[in-house]
Amino acid sequence: MRICILDDYQSAASECAEWERLAALGHQVDFLHHPVTDTEALVEAVGDAEVLVAMRERTGFDAERFGALTRLRLLVTTGRANASIDLEAAADHGITVCNTDSPASATVELTWSLILGLVRHLPHEVAAMRRGRWQSTVGSDLDGATLGVVGLGRIGSRVAQVGQAFGMNVVAWSQNLTDEAVSTIPGVRRVDQEELFASADVVSVHYKLSPRSAGLIGADQLGLMKPSAILVNTARGPLVDNDALVQALDSGAVAGAALDVYDQEPLPADHPLRDAPNLLMTPHLGYVTDNTYRTFYGQALEDIEAWLNGSPIRVLA
C-alpha cells in the first residue's frame, strides 16, 4: 500500500513520527515537499495512493477531487477540523476521514509575538539597528489598552488571558458568544461587534472559517477602528477582506496589521498584501512548532495504524 504525506514544505514530517512502523509492514511511505494545487497534477503525484495525510488546509479535497483519486480510501487531516475537505463528498466516495489533536499554545504564543512586534515596531527597529541607527520609533503600551478578541474559543480565550496579564481591558465578540461562555474568564466583557471594533486598541481574530464567516472583517469593521489601532489575524486568511485591509493600511485608517494566514497559501510573490504599509507578515507559523508537528504526525500515524487494523479512530467522516 502507498501512503503519501502531502505538503511537507519543510521536509520535517519524516522526523516527527515513527513512519518506519508502516514500512516494516510492507507499506510505502512517500513525502511530497511542494504544493500541488492542480487536480491533474495531484492525481499524477498520488493517484495510486490509498492513504493520504493532509497538512491543515494546504491541499483541498472536494467531490471532483475525490472522484479523481479512485484508489483513495483514507484521508487523515492534521488538526481537529479542516474546512477544505468536503466530508459529505468523502462519505459518498467511501473514503474515511480522520483527524488529530491540535495544541492551542503555539498559535497563542505567535499571536502575542505579532502583537508585541507591531506595538513596539520590532521589525523596523531590528532592521535599523543593522544599519547602525538607534531608537528610531516610539512604541505603544499595552497596559491599560483594550484588547478586542473576535472569537472566544479554545485559542481566543487563552489570548484573552494573556492580555489580562499585560494589564489590558479585554472585550470579546462572536455571533454566538454567550454571557455564560464569557463568564469562564473573569474580567472579560461581552460586547457587540460594533463596540469591539470601535473601542479596541488591538483586535485579535480567532474565528472559525465557514461560508458564513468568510469576509467577516471588511471595510465596515475596519472603518470602525481607531486610527491608532492594530488588527492581528492568526485564524484563517479569508476571514479578512484583503482589499479592504490594504486600503485601510494605505490610507492610515488603521495604524497597522499583522497576518499569519492568507486567502492563498503559499502567498504569491505578486500578492497586493506584500506591498501594504505597516503590515507585519509571517508565513503561517501559528502551528509550526516541534511539539505541534509531533502531535500532528504522531497521531496521523496512529490513525493510519488503527484504520489498517479495521478500527478507525478520530473519525470525522
N, C-alpha and C positions, 0 to 999 in steps of 0.2 A: 504494500500500500504506500502511495506517495502522500506525504504530509508537507504542506508549504506554509511557511511563516511569512506573511506579507509585510511590506513597508518597513522593513528593518533598516531604516535610514542610517543608523549609526553603527551597524554591524555589532549590536550589543546583545541580541536575543540569544545567540548560541551560548553565551556565558551566564545567562540568567536562569537556566533550568537544566535539569539532567536529561537532555534530549537523547542521550545515548541509551536510555532505558527503552526508547522506542526502536532505536537501531538494533538493539540486542534481540528484539522480537522479529527482526527482518524487515522493518519498515524503513522507507527512505524519507529523510527529513531534509528539506531544502529551505534556504533563506533567500528572500528577494530583497535587495537593498535599495531599489529605486522605485519611485511611484509609477504605477501603471494605471492610467485613467481611462483608456480606451478599452471597450469590452472585447474587441477582436484581439488586441494585444494581450489582455488578461487571459483569454482563452488559450492563446498560443503559449503563454508562460506557465499556466497552472491548470489547463483544461483537463489533464489526466489525473489531477489530484482528487482524492476522496475526502480529504480533510484540509481545511484552511484555517489559519489563525489570523484574524484581522486586528491591527493595532488601532484602537479607537475608531474614529470616522475617516481615517485616511483613504480607505477604499470603500465605496458604497456598493450595496447589493440590493437591486430591485428585481421585479419579476422577470424582466428581459434578461438580466444577467444570470439569474438563477436558471432560466431556461437554457442559456448557452453553456453553462457549466454542468453538463449532463452527468458527470461522474461524481459530482459533489454530494456528500452525504452528511458531513458535519462541518459547521461553521462555528468557531469559537471567537468571540469578541472580547478583547481586554476591556475591563471596566464593567460597571453594573448595567449600563444601558448604552445603546448605540442607535442614534436617530437615523443613521444612513443605511440601516438594514430593515427591509420590509419583512417583518416577521410573518405576516399573513401569507405573503408570497412564498416564503421559505417553507411554511407548513404545507402549502399547496403542492410544492415540488418534493415533499417528503424529506426535507432537509432539517436536521436537528440543529438548533442554535443554543449555545451555552455561553455563559459569561464568567467573569471573575470579580473578585473584590477590587476596590479602588481606594487606597488610603487618601484621606482628605488633607492630611497635613502638608503634603508637597505643594498643592495649589494655594493653600492659605499662606504658606511662607513666601511663595513667589509674589502673591498679591501684595504683601507688605513690602517686599523688595521694590516693587514697581512704585508703590505709593511714596515710599521714602526717597526713591530715586528722583521722582518728579518734584516733590516739595522742597528737596534740598539741591536740586539741579546737579545731581551727581554725574551724569554723562558729560555735561558741559564742563564741570569743574575738573574731572579726570583728564579730559582732552586738553583743557587749558594748562593744567599742571605739566603735561608732557611737552607743551610748547613754551614752558618757562614762565607762565603767568601765575598770579597768586590772588586768591579771593576775588573772583570776578562777578559773583552773583550774591544776592541776599535771599535766603530761604524763607520758608513759611513754617509756622509752628503747628503741630497737631494738637497739643494740649489746649483744650477749650474750644477747638473747632468741632464742626458737626460732620459725622460720617453717615452717609446715606447708603444703606445696604439694600440692593434690589434682588430679592430672593433670599429669605432667611432659612435656608435648608441646612443640609449637613455641612457644607462649606461656608455659606454665608453666616451662619450662626457663630462659627469659630472666628471668622474675620471680625464680626461684631465684638466678640470678647477681647480680641487683641486691641481693637480701637478703644475700648473702655480702659484697658491697661495703659494706653497712651494718654488717658485723660480726656478722651473725646466724648462728646454727646452723640449718641447713636440713635438713628431713626431707621425704620425699615418699612418696606412696601413690597407686596406682590399681590397678584389678583386674588388669590385665595388665602392670604395670610389672615389668621385669626388672633384675637386677643389671647386665647389660650396658648397658642404657639409662641407668641411674643413673651408671655409670662415666664417661659422657661429660662429666659436670660434677663434677670432683674436689671432694670435701668434702661432697657431698650424700649423705645416708644413706637407704636404703630401709627403711621400717617398715610394719607392718600398719596397717589403718585405725584400730583402737582406740588404738594408741600415738600415732598422729599427732594425733588429736583430743584425747587426754588430755595430751599434752606441749606442744603448740604454744601460743605466746602470740598468734600471728597465723595464721589459717587462710585461705589464698587458693585459690579454686576456679577450675580451668581444665580442666574435664572436658567431653568431648563428650556432647551430649544425644542420647539414644536411648530407646526404650521401656524398656530395662533400667535406664538411669541416672536416669530421672525420679524425683524424691523421694529421691535418693541421700543427701541430708543432711536427716535428720529429727530427731525427738525423741531417739532413742537417741544419735546422734552429737553433737547439741548438749548432751545430758546429760553427755557425757564431758568437755566443755571446762571449763577453769578459769573461775571467776567473773571473773577479770581478763582473759580472752582476748577477741579480736575475730574476727569472720568477715567475709570480703570475697568477693563474688561478682561477677565481670565476665565470666562464661562464658555461661550460659543460665539464665533465671529458674526454670524447672521443676525444676532440679537441687536446689533447696532447698524444703522444705516450709514454705510461708508461715505456716500456723497454728502450727507448732512454733516457728518463729523468733519470731513475735510473742509467744508465751507465754514463751520464754526471755528475751526483752528485758524484758517486763513484770515477770517475777519476779526479774530480776537474775542469772539463771543464767549469762549471758554479759555482758561489760562493754559490748559494742556490736557493731554490724554496719554494713557499707556495701554497698549494692546499686547496680549499674548496669543490671541486667537483671531482667525480671519475667515472670510467667506470662501477664499480659495487657499488651500494649503498643499504644498509649499506656496508661499506668496510669490506671484510672478514678479520678475525684475522690473517690469514697467507699471506695476500697480500704482494708482494715484496716492495711496497712503504713504508710499516711500518718500514722497516729496512734501508731505504735510509738515508745517512748522510745529514745534513744541510737542512732538509725538515721540514717546519712548516705546520702542518696539522690540519684542523678543519672539523667537521662533517656536511658539507653542511649547514652552518649557515647563508648564504647570505640573505635568505628571512625569517629567523626565528626571527621575532620581533613581538611584540604585535600588532603594527599598521598594519603590513602586514597580520598577521593571521586574524585580524578582517576584513580587506578588503577582503581577500580570502573567508572566511567562510560566512561573511555577504552577499557578492554578490552571493555566491553559493546558499544561501537560497533564495535570490531574484530570481535567475534563476529558481529554482525549483518551486517557487510560480507562476511565470509567465507561466511556462510550464503547470502547473496544471490548470491554467486559460485559456489555449488554445492560449496564445500569447507569445511564447518563445522570450527571449531577449539574446543578446550577442551570437548569434548562429554562430558556426564555420562550422557545417555541419548538 
